[in-house]
């Protein structure tokens, strides 16, 4: 399995291009110099071709009332350059 990550989002790609799943996190700022991530939701796996900007945006909008969509763009860019 391969992990593609940003601060609050992770896509786990299954071997042999069988699909992947989206995980949404909440990254906390720590006064001790590290930033732990808390898992909010881990969605069911979908086909790789369904892992699009619109899919990620719809799932993030279900969890966050405000979110920096630049992070979604960064995740999809990493996904597309990885394949």
C-alpha positions in Angstrom: 0.0 0.0 0.0 1.1 3.5 -0.7 0.2 6.6 1.4 -0.2 10.1 -0.2 -0.5 12.7 2.5 -1.1 16.4 3.2 -1.6 18.0 6.6 -5.2 16.8 7.1 -5.8 14.4 4.3 -4.4 10.9 3.3 -5.2 8.7 0.4 -4.2 5.0 0.8 -3.6 3.4 -2.6 -4.1 -0.4 -2.8 -1.6 -2.5 -4.6 -2.0 -3.3 -8.4 -4.1 -0.1 -8.9 -7.1 -1.8 -7.3 -8.4 1.5 -5.7 -7.9 3.5 -2.6 -9.5 5.1 0.4 -9.6 8.6 1.8 -8.8 9.5 5.4 -9.6 12.9 6.9 -7.6 14.1 9.9 -7.5 17.1 12.2 -4.0 18.3 12.8 -3.5 19.9 16.2 -0.9 22.5 16.9 1.2 21.5 19.9 3.3 23.8 22.1 5.9 21.0 22.3 7.1 21.3 18.7 5.2 18.5 17.1 1.7 18.4 15.5 -0.3 15.2 16.1 -3.1 14.2 13.8 -6.4 12.8 15.0 -8.4 10.6 12.6 -11.9 12.0 12.0 -13.1 9.7 9.3 -11.8 6.8 7.2 -14.0 6.2 4.2 -14.7 3.0 2.4 -12.4 2.2 -0.5 -13.3 3.3 -4.0 -11.9 2.7 -7.5 -8.8 4.8 -8.3 -10.6 6.7 -11.0 -13.2 7.9 -8.4 -10.5 9.6 -6.3 -11.1 13.1 -7.9 -11.0 16.6 -6.6 -14.8 16.7 -6.5 -15.0 13.4 -4.5 -12.5 14.6 -1.9 -14.2 18.0 -1.7 -17.6 16.5 -1.1 -16.3 14.2 1.7 -14.3 17.0 3.3 -17.4 19.3 3.2 -19.3 16.6 5.2 -16.7 16.9 8.0 -15.5 20.5 8.0 -17.5 23.7 7.8 -14.5 25.6 6.5 -11.4 24.0 4.8 -8.6 25.2 2.8 -9.3 23.7 -0.7 -5.7 24.4 -1.7 -4.8 21.3 0.4 -7.2 19.2 -1.7 -5.5 20.5 -4.9 -2.1 19.6 -3.3 -3.4 16.0 -2.5 -4.8 15.5 -6.0 -1.6 16.8 -7.6 0.5 14.4 -5.6 -1.9 11.6 -6.5 -1.6 12.4 -10.2 2.1 12.7 -10.3 2.5 9.5 -8.3 0.7 7.3 -10.9 
